[in-house]
Amino acid sequence: MDLSWRLRGACRGLDPEIFYTASEDEGVDRAKQVCNTCAVQQQCLEFALANRESEGIWGGATEKERRRILRQRRKTAAA
């Protein structure tokens, strides 16, 4: 799997704690703001979905949002 997209991430060099908050209510907005400016946001999200990342903000999505995306994709695939 090509992970070179990580070198172009808007999060590169930032404190990782921005993306790993104590709860989904704390600090999510700041992480999502960074993600929304990122040229590789979609690759990041797809990586997190494929690898079932269970923590943090990836591709602008929280763990809960990623679970929702996966459920929706399963429903669509089954239809």
N, C-alpha and C positions, 0 to 999 in steps of 0.2 A: 504494500500500500504506500502510495506516494504521500508523504507528510510535509513536502516542501512548502505547502500553503501556510504552515505555521510561521514561517519566516516573514510573511507579509501581514500577519495579524496586527490589528490596532492595539491589541493588548500586550504585544511584545515589549518587554522592559517595564511594564507596570507592576505594581504590587499585586501578587496573585490573590491576596485577601479580598480585593475588590470583588472578585468573582466567586468567592467562597464565603458567604455570609453566614452568620449564626442561624438565621431563619430567613424564609422567603420574603418576609416583610421588611427586613433590614437590608439596606444598601443595594437592592435589586435595581433600582432606577439608575444608579451611577454605572453599574456594569452594563446595563442595557444601552445606555447612552454611548458607551465605548463601542459596543457591538454594532450599533446602528450606523457607525461611521466606518465600519470595517469592510475592506474589499473582499475578504474571504469569509464573510459571515456564513454563507450557505455551506461552504466546505466544512467549516467548524461544526455547524449544526449536524450535518450528515455524519461526520466522524463520531460525534457524541451519540447519535441515534444508533449507528452501527455497532458501537462499542458499549452500549448501555451505560453510559456515564451516569452515575447515580448522585453525583454532587456537583454543585457549582452552576454557574451560568455558562452555557456553551452556545455559540451562534445566536445569542440574544434570547435564549429560552431557559427557563428554570427547569428543575427536575420534573416538577408537576406538568409543565407545559410540554416537555419532551414525551412524557408518558401519554399525554393526550394525543400528540401527533402520531405516536406509534399505534395507539388504539384506532385512530381514524384511518391510518394506512391499512391496518389489518381488515377493517370493515370494508374499505374500498376494494381491496384485493379479493375479498370473499364474495363481493357482489357480482 
